[in-house]
Amino acid sequence: MRMSNSSPFRARRFRAQLARLDDEAGFSLVEAMAAITILAVGIFAVAQALTFGLGSTGLSRQKLAARAALDQQMEEARALNYDNLVLSDASPLTHATSTTDPDYWVNQTAQTYDPDGSGPLSPEPLVRVAGASPALQHYQNPLFQGSTTYTVYRYVTWVDSPTDGTGVSDAADGNNDGVSDANGHDEKRVTVVVTYNDELGRGLTSQSQTSLFTDGKVVYKAPALNAPPTVACPTVTSISDKTVTFSGVASDSDGTIASVGWTFKNGSTVLGTASGTTATFTFPGYASYSIVNTVVDNGGGTATNSSLNCTVTTVDPY
């Protein structure tokens, strides 16, 4: 009678299959967790991109609305006669302590306004006639669009035109209209500033627009042309063997000499150069040498004495 070993064998195979199934189940769980993590990261990235996109769109809308407000306010100024381009506020403008407030650039004591803040323009006198009508008001009622509040400030300042002279020339009626132009009352500048809080919560943002207005009587005076300098042969102040000290001879009828250049030559060969109103040079031997000066004045004009054939001769003292 034979004994069968198939039952133990089948049992071992069954246990092996169970172990393999456990491993496969565990692997599938790890994969599922990884997939969930990747999906979560993707959803977060999409949410961030969507938030940024919405914020950027909101900022664009705000900028467009602010620009439209600036254009509207400037058109109101252009609709006024030149004499009515004034601020009608009853009281002088006051200085604001916050650097984000446009009135920060108002000098309350001098009643001036700096139209470009820390830029190259200087503060200009404010033009205000209390109660004038029609005219411009400094502070406008806020404008509302969506959830954004836009605050509008307007300034009118005197501008001293550089085309009709300054200072004494202005006081002497530089534009020939029979009215004194003292204090530089040649033109008027209208500046409009719109402020608002941006969509991203970064605080107060501002946009500005400025325009110049004239009464059509500012006369243009062309700037005077610069007269070039003149230069003669230099003088020799001392000679010691082969070493010679020179002093330049140059002048400018409408300004000053900015620089003097020196070129020391032996025929066509350049021996050396120097700069300054005086120069000292040691020549290589005892002979006649050429000296050429090139001068520049404060207006950029130049002149040279090369056509004068300036020379110096060194002599052996023995």
C-alpha positions as CSV (number, residue, x, y, z in Angstrom):
1,M,0.0,0.0,0.0
2,R,1.5,3.4,-1.1
3,M,1.3,6.6,0.9
4,S,0.4,9.9,-1.0
5,N,2.4,13.1,-0.3
6,S,0.1,15.3,-2.5
7,S,-1.8,16.8,0.5
8,P,1.3,18.4,2.2
9,F,2.5,19.6,-1.2
10,R,-0.9,21.3,-2.0
11,A,-0.8,22.9,1.4
12,R,2.6,24.5,0.8
13,R,1.6,25.7,-2.6
14,F,-1.6,27.2,-1.2
15,R,0.4,29.1,1.5
16,A,2.8,30.4,-1.2
17,Q,-0.1,31.7,-3.3
18,L,-1.5,33.5,-0.2
19,A,1.9,35.1,0.5
20,R,2.1,36.3,-3.1
21,L,-1.3,37.7,-3.0
22,D,-0.5,39.6,0.2
23,D,2.6,41.1,-1.5
24,E,0.6,42.2,-4.5
25,A,-2.0,43.7,-2.3
26,G,0.6,45.6,-0.3
27,F,2.3,46.9,-3.5
28,S,-1.1,48.1,-4.8
29,L,-1.7,50.1,-1.6
30,V,1.7,51.8,-1.9
31,E,0.9,52.8,-5.5
32,A,-2.5,54.1,-4.5
33,M,-1.0,56.3,-1.7
34,A,1.6,57.7,-4.2
35,A,-1.1,58.4,-6.7
36,I,-3.1,60.2,-4.1
37,T,-0.1,62.3,-3.1
38,I,0.7,63.3,-6.7
39,L,-3.0,64.2,-7.3
40,A,-3.0,66.4,-4.2
41,V,0.1,68.2,-5.3
42,G,-1.4,68.7,-8.8
43,I,-4.6,70.1,-7.4
44,F,-2.7,72.5,-5.1
45,A,-0.6,73.7,-8.1
46,V,-3.7,74.3,-10.2
47,A,-5.3,76.2,-7.3
48,Q,-2.3,78.4,-6.9
49,A,-2.1,79.1,-10.6
50,L,-5.8,79.9,-10.6
51,T,-5.5,82.3,-7.7
52,F,-2.5,84.0,-9.3
53,G,-4.4,84.3,-12.6
54,L,-7.5,85.8,-11.0
55,G,-5.3,88.2,-9.0
56,S,-3.5,89.3,-12.2
57,T,-6.8,89.8,-14.0
58,G,-8.0,91.9,-11.1
59,L,-4.9,94.0,-11.2
60,S,-5.3,94.6,-14.9
61,R,-8.9,95.7,-14.4
62,Q,-7.8,98.1,-11.6
63,K,-5.1,99.6,-13.8
64,L,-7.5,100.1,-16.7
65,A,-10.1,101.7,-14.4
66,A,-7.5,104.0,-12.9
67,R,-6.2,105.1,-16.3
68,A,-9.8,105.8,-17.4
69,A,-10.3,108.0,-14.4
70,L,-7.1,109.9,-15.2
71,D,-8.2,110.5,-18.8
72,Q,-11.6,111.7,-17.7
73,Q,-10.2,114.2,-15.1
74,M,-7.7,115.5,-17.6
75,E,-10.4,116.0,-20.2
76,E,-12.3,118.1,-17.7
77,A,-9.2,120.3,-17.3
78,R,-8.8,120.7,-21.1
79,A,-12.4,121.8,-21.3
80,L,-11.6,124.9,-19.2
81,N,-10.3,128.2,-20.4
82,Y,-6.7,129.0,-19.5
83,D,-7.7,131.6,-16.9
84,N,-10.0,129.0,-15.2
85,L,-7.3,126.4,-14.8
86,V,-7.0,127.0,-11.1
87,L,-7.9,125.2,-7.9
88,S,-11.1,126.5,-6.3
89,D,-10.4,125.2,-2.8
90,A,-11.2,127.7,-0.1
91,S,-8.2,126.8,2.1
92,P,-4.6,126.3,1.2
93,L,-3.5,122.7,0.5
94,T,-2.0,120.8,3.4
95,H,1.0,118.5,3.7
96,A,0.4,114.8,4.3
97,T,2.9,112.8,6.5
98,S,2.3,109.5,4.7
99,T,4.7,109.0,1.8
100,T,1.9,107.1,-0.1
101,D,-0.4,110.1,0.0
102,P,0.0,112.4,-3.0
103,D,-0.3,115.4,-0.7
104,Y,3.1,114.3,0.8
105,W,4.7,116.4,-2.0
106,V,2.8,119.5,-0.9
107,N,4.8,122.1,0.9
108,Q,2.2,123.6,3.2
109,T,4.2,126.7,4.1
110,A,5.4,127.6,0.6
111,Q,2.2,126.3,-1.1
112,T,4.2,124.4,-3.7
113,Y,3.7,120.9,-5.2
114,D,6.4,118.6,-6.6
115,P,4.7,117.1,-9.7
116,D,7.1,114.1,-10.0
117,G,7.9,113.5,-6.3
118,S,11.5,112.5,-6.0
119,G,12.1,113.0,-9.8
120,P,14.1,115.7,-11.6
121,L,11.4,118.4,-11.5
122,S,11.5,121.0,-8.8
123,P,8.5,122.0,-6.6
124,E,6.2,124.5,-8.4
125,P,3.8,127.2,-7.0
126,L,0.2,126.0,-6.6
127,V,-2.4,128.0,-8.5
128,R,-5.4,128.5,-6.2
129,V,-8.3,131.0,-6.4
130,A,-10.8,130.4,-3.6
131,G,-14.3,130.0,-4.9
132,A,-13.4,130.3,-8.6
133,S,-16.0,128.8,-11.0
134,P,-15.7,127.0,-13.3
135,A,-12.5,125.6,-11.9
136,L,-10.9,122.4,-10.6
137,Q,-11.2,121.0,-7.1
138,H,-8.1,119.5,-5.5
139,Y,-9.8,116.5,-3.8
140,Q,-12.5,114.6,-5.8
141,N,-15.2,112.4,-4.3
142,P,-13.9,108.8,-4.4
143,L,-14.9,106.7,-7.4
144,F,-16.2,103.2,-6.8
145,Q,-15.9,100.3,-9.3
146,G,-16.6,96.8,-8.0
147,S,-14.9,96.4,-4.7
148,T,-12.2,99.0,-5.4
149,T,-12.3,102.6,-4.2
150,Y,-10.4,105.1,-6.3
151,T,-9.3,108.4,-4.8
152,V,-8.6,111.3,-7.1
153,Y,-6.3,114.3,-6.4
154,R,-5.8,117.3,-8.8
155,Y,-3.0,119.9,-8.7
156,V,-2.5,123.0,-10.8
157,T,0.9,124.6,-10.6
158,W,2.8,127.5,-12.3
159,V,5.6,126.5,-14.7
160,D,8.5,128.7,-15.7
161,S,9.0,128.1,-19.4
162,P,12.7,127.8,-20.4
163,T,11.9,129.1,-23.9
164,D,11.3,132.8,-22.8
165,G,14.1,133.3,-20.4
166,T,14.1,133.0,-16.6
167,G,14.4,135.2,-13.6
168,V,15.0,138.8,-14.7
169,S,13.9,138.0,-18.3
170,D,10.5,136.8,-17.0
171,A,10.0,139.8,-14.8
172,A,10.6,142.0,-17.9
173,D,7.7,140.3,-19.7
174,G,9.5,137.6,-21.5
175,N,6.5,136.6,-23.7
176,N,5.7,140.2,-24.7
177,D,2.0,140.0,-23.7
178,G,2.1,143.2,-21.6
179,V,1.8,141.2,-18.4
180,S,4.7,140.7,-16.0
181,D,6.0,137.1,-16.0
182,A,7.6,137.5,-12.6
183,N,8.0,134.3,-10.6
184,G,7.9,132.2,-13.7
185,H,4.1,132.4,-14.4
186,D,4.5,131.3,-18.0
187,E,2.5,128.1,-18.2
188,K,0.3,125.9,-16.0
189,R,0.7,122.2,-15.2
190,V,-2.2,120.1,-14.3
191,T,-1.4,116.9,-12.5
192,V,-3.9,114.2,-11.7
193,V,-3.2,111.3,-9.3
194,V,-5.4,108.3,-8.7
195,T,-4.8,106.0,-5.7
196,Y,-6.3,102.6,-4.9
197,N,-5.5,99.4,-3.0
198,D,-4.5,96.6,-5.3
199,E,-6.1,93.2,-5.5
200,L,-3.1,91.4,-4.0
201,G,-3.2,93.4,-0.8
202,R,0.1,95.1,-1.3
203,G,-1.1,98.4,-0.1
204,L,-1.8,101.7,-1.8
205,T,-1.0,102.0,-5.5
206,S,-1.1,105.2,-7.5
207,Q,-1.1,106.3,-11.2
208,S,-0.6,109.9,-12.4
209,Q,-0.9,112.0,-15.5
210,T,0.4,115.5,-16.2
211,S,-0.2,118.0,-18.9
212,L,1.1,121.5,-19.7
213,F,-1.3,124.4,-20.7
214,T,-0.4,127.8,-22.2
215,D,-2.3,130.9,-23.2
216,G,-0.5,130.7,-26.6
217,K,1.7,133.7,-25.8
218,V,5.0,132.0,-24.8
219,V,7.6,133.2,-27.3
220,Y,10.4,130.8,-28.2
221,K,13.9,132.2,-28.0
222,A,16.5,130.1,-29.6
223,P,19.6,129.4,-27.4
224,A,22.7,131.3,-28.3
225,L,25.2,129.3,-30.4
226,N,28.5,128.4,-28.7
227,A,31.5,130.4,-29.9
228,P,34.5,128.1,-30.3
229,P,37.7,128.9,-28.2
230,T,40.9,130.3,-29.7
231,V,44.4,129.0,-29.0
232,A,47.9,130.5,-29.9
233,C,51.4,129.1,-29.6
234,P,52.3,128.3,-26.0
235,T,54.8,130.4,-24.1
236,V,58.1,128.9,-22.8
237,T,58.4,129.6,-19.1
238,S,61.7,127.8,-18.5
239,I,64.3,125.6,-20.2
240,S,66.8,123.4,-18.4
241,D,69.0,121.5,-20.8
242,K,66.5,119.3,-22.7
243,T,63.6,119.9,-20.3
244,V,61.1,122.7,-21.2
245,T,58.1,124.0,-19.3
246,F,55.3,125.5,-21.3
247,S,52.2,127.6,-20.5
248,G,49.1,127.3,-22.8
249,V,47.6,130.4,-24.4
250,A,43.9,130.0,-25.0
251,S,40.7,131.9,-24.5
252,D,36.9,131.6,-24.9
253,S,34.8,134.7,-25.7
254,D,31.5,133.3,-24.3
255,G,32.7,130.9,-21.6
256,T,35.7,129.2,-20.1
257,I,38.4,126.8,-21.3
258,A,37.6,123.3,-20.0
259,S,40.8,121.4,-21.1
260,V,44.1,121.9,-22.8
261,G,45.9,119.0,-24.5
262,W,49.5,118.9,-25.5
263,T,51.3,116.8,-28.2
264,F,55.1,116.9,-28.6
265,K,56.5,115.9,-31.9
266,N,59.7,115.4,-33.9
267,G,58.5,115.8,-37.4
268,S,55.6,113.4,-37.8
269,T,56.7,111.3,-34.8
270,V,54.8,111.8,-31.6
271,L,57.2,111.9,-28.7
272,G,54.6,112.3,-25.9
273,T,51.4,114.0,-24.7
274,A,50.2,115.9,-21.7
275,S,47.2,117.8,-20.4
276,G,46.6,120.9,-18.3
277,T,47.2,124.6,-18.7
278,T,50.9,124.1,-18.2
279,A,53.2,121.2,-19.2
280,T,56.8,120.1,-18.8
281,F,58.5,117.8,-21.2
282,T,62.0,116.4,-21.6
283,F,63.0,116.1,-25.3
284,P,65.4,113.3,-26.5
285,G,68.1,115.6,-27.9
286,Y,69.1,119.1,-29.0
287,A,67.0,120.1,-31.9
288,S,63.7,121.9,-32.9
289,Y,60.5,120.2,-31.9
290,S,56.8,120.8,-32.7
291,I,54.2,121.5,-30.0
292,V,50.4,121.2,-30.8
293,N,47.7,122.3,-28.4
294,T,44.1,121.2,-28.6
295,V,41.6,123.0,-26.4
296,V,37.9,122.4,-25.4
297,D,35.6,125.1,-24.0
298,N,32.7,124.6,-21.5
299,G,30.3,124.4,-24.4
300,G,32.1,121.6,-26.1
301,G,33.8,123.8,-28.8
302,T,37.3,122.9,-29.8
303,A,40.3,124.6,-31.4
304,T,43.9,123.7,-32.3
305,N,47.1,125.6,-33.1
306,S,48.4,123.0,-35.4
307,S,48.4,125.4,-38.4
308,L,50.6,127.8,-36.5
309,N,53.6,125.4,-36.6
310,C,54.6,126.1,-33.0
311,T,58.2,125.0,-32.2
312,V,60.8,125.0,-29.5
313,T,64.5,124.5,-29.8
314,T,66.7,122.9,-27.2
315,V,70.4,124.0,-27.1
316,D,73.4,122.2,-25.7
317,P,74.5,124.5,-22.9
318,Y,78.2,123.5,-23.3
